[in-house]
């Protein structure tokens, strides 16, 4: 089984954020991770991918494709999770922060399957949306993995309380 460092992020930072890059690099170095496993369905080129490439370690996309979500029967509910709760004074929409217990759980189990398919049992940095950090870590422990740490970037994300959907 693998030893995991789980990094919960804001997906908006996933494409290019210098501080996120520094955080990922530090986690790789401090934990001797040999693989980055990233929830990254829509972005082909992420900060995590860049760090893996420049560090000479393996990078793996672990999220389900659209077809896999449809086959698992979770596509429709997950596609309709985003709801606008209001607007900021600058006109920006305020999104509901929603976690679908069953459907997100199916995805997280899939991520663990992907990590286990790597077969090396080494240290893995898992990069996922902040709402997944805690429940994914709990699932990983139940499946026999060791979670070395859970980190949030930015740290303020650690206090988010999602609405169950």
TORVEX-509926 format. One line per 10 residues: number of its first residue (from 1); for each residue x, z, y of C-alpha. Coordinates in nm, 4 decimals. Layout:
<atoms>
NUM> X Z Y  ... .
</atoms>
This chain:
<atoms>
1> 0.0000 0.0000 0.0000  0.1050 -0.0632 0.3570  0.2013 0.1702 0.6380  0.0012 0.0736 0.9451  0.0377 0.1166 1.3180  -0.2988 0.0258 1.4733  -0.3087 -0.1003 1.8316  -0.6533 -0.1194 1.9923  -0.6612 -0.3609 2.2849  -0.8895 -0.5296 2.5335 .
11> -0.9184 -0.8889 2.4061  -0.8950 -1.0095 2.7665  -0.5296 -0.9002 2.7672  -0.4484 -1.0686 2.4365  -0.3502 -1.4060 2.5792  -0.0928 -1.3054 2.8372  -0.0121 -0.9602 2.9647  0.3482 -0.8543 3.0287  0.2738 -0.4842 2.9772  0.0978 -0.5572 2.6476 .
21> 0.4028 -0.7575 2.5420  0.6249 -0.4595 2.6221  0.3903 -0.2239 2.4328  0.3898 -0.4465 2.1234  0.7672 -0.4894 2.1336  0.8124 -0.1133 2.1598  0.5784 -0.0467 1.8695  0.7626 -0.3025 1.6552  1.1000 -0.1515 1.7387  0.9997 0.2157 1.7125 .
31> 0.8134 0.1709 1.3844  1.0317 -0.0940 1.2167  0.7216 -0.3081 1.1555  0.7928 -0.6311 0.9687  0.4542 -0.7952 1.0207  0.1974 -0.8281 1.2977  -0.1579 -0.8659 1.1651  -0.3866 -0.9663 1.4502  -0.7604 -0.9973 1.5018  -0.7441 -1.3305 1.6787 .
41> -1.0251 -1.5691 1.5957  -1.0236 -1.7863 1.9041  -0.6737 -1.7655 2.0477  -0.4003 -1.9540 1.8728  -0.1234 -1.8298 2.0989  -0.1311 -1.4577 2.1757  0.1104 -1.2013 2.3103  0.1349 -1.0617 1.9556  0.2244 -1.4050 1.8218  0.4922 -1.4477 2.0904 .
51> 0.6473 -1.1088 2.0090  0.6475 -1.1832 1.6357  0.8103 -1.5209 1.6935  1.0791 -1.3840 1.9261  1.1457 -1.0866 1.6936  1.1685 -1.3010 1.3803  0.8899 -1.1172 1.1998  0.5794 -1.2468 1.0277  0.2530 -1.2923 1.2194  -0.0805 -1.3255 1.0445 .
61> -0.4299 -1.3877 1.1818  -0.6623 -1.1509 0.9950  -1.0101 -1.2134 1.1379  -1.2879 -1.4057 0.9670  -1.3539 -1.7658 1.0596  -1.7003 -1.8707 1.1730  -1.7667 -2.0119 0.8267  -1.6632 -1.6840 0.6616  -1.8924 -1.4892 0.8962  -2.1840 -1.7185 0.8125 .
71> -2.1131 -1.6859 0.4389  -2.0957 -1.3054 0.4709  -2.4326 -1.3026 0.6525  -2.2940 -1.1400 0.9682  -2.2566 -1.4334 1.2058  -2.5939 -1.4132 1.3838  -2.5834 -1.0420 1.4593  -2.2240 -1.0530 1.5813  -2.2948 -1.3592 1.7951  -2.5691 -1.1715 1.9781 .
81> -2.3886 -0.8428 2.0395  -2.2892 -0.9014 2.4021  -2.5496 -0.7840 2.6474  -2.5244 -0.7520 3.0235  -2.6064 -0.3994 3.1415  -2.5833 -0.4672 3.5143  -2.3420 -0.5954 3.7745  -2.0432 -0.4550 3.9610  -2.0491 -0.4584 4.3429  -1.8319 -0.7731 4.3304 .
91> -2.0891 -0.9526 4.1136  -1.8989 -0.9186 3.7847  -2.1299 -0.8496 3.4901  -2.1075 -0.5138 3.3135  -2.1033 -0.5839 2.9410  -2.2507 -0.3457 2.6868  -1.9846 -0.2153 2.4529  -2.1401 -0.2543 2.1090  -2.0153 -0.1875 1.7569  -2.2172 -0.3138 1.4595 .
101> -2.1567 -0.0605 1.1821  -2.2331 -0.2861 0.8883  -2.1142 -0.6202 1.0244  -1.7960 -0.4922 1.1903  -1.7308 -0.2896 0.8762  -1.7439 -0.6086 0.6696  -1.4916 -0.7676 0.9053  -1.2588 -0.4671 0.8893  -1.2676 -0.4716 0.5088  -1.1790 -0.8415 0.5275 .
111> -0.8807 -0.7575 0.7524  -0.7596 -0.5061 0.4947  -0.7967 -0.7696 0.2231  -0.5780 -1.0042 0.4302  -0.3162 -0.7332 0.4846  -0.3144 -0.6506 0.1135  -0.2718 -1.0206 0.0292  0.0627 -1.0076 0.2122  0.1754 -0.8034 -0.0839  0.4855 -0.6484 0.0661 .
121> 0.3479 -0.2980 0.1196  0.5703 -0.2659 0.4275  0.5009 -0.1558 0.7801  0.2425 -0.3597 0.9643  0.1386 -0.3535 1.3292  -0.2352 -0.4266 1.3350  -0.3645 -0.5554 1.6697  -0.7421 -0.5380 1.7040  -1.0140 -0.4844 1.9588  -1.0234 -0.1261 2.0834 .
131> -1.3620 -0.0538 1.9237  -1.2130 -0.1191 1.5805  -0.9073 0.1045 1.6121  -1.0617 0.4277 1.4779  -1.3076 0.2916 1.2164  -1.0509 0.0400 1.0868  -0.7917 0.3169 1.0543  -1.0396 0.5329 0.8607  -1.1170 0.2443 0.6247  -0.7466 0.1788 0.5736 .
141> -0.6842 0.5414 0.4735  -0.9801 0.5347 0.2316  -0.8242 0.2270 0.0700  -0.4910 0.4032 0.0224  -0.2940 0.2831 0.3237  -0.1032 0.5224 0.5456  -0.1859 0.5032 0.9165  0.1256 0.6097 1.1060  -0.0386 0.5986 1.4481  -0.3323 0.4717 1.6514 .
151> -0.2484 0.3463 2.0002  -0.4652 0.2006 2.2761  -0.3583 -0.0462 2.5419  -0.4431 0.0282 2.8081  -0.4724 0.3992 2.7213  -0.8076 0.4312 2.9065  -0.9665 0.2376 2.6181  -0.9238 0.5421 2.3947  -1.2184 0.7093 2.5714  -1.4698 0.4250 2.5277 .
161> -1.7794 0.5215 2.3341  -1.9495 0.2133 2.1946  -2.3195 0.1714 2.1584  -2.4078 0.1320 1.7898  -2.5721 -0.1998 1.7269 .
</atoms>
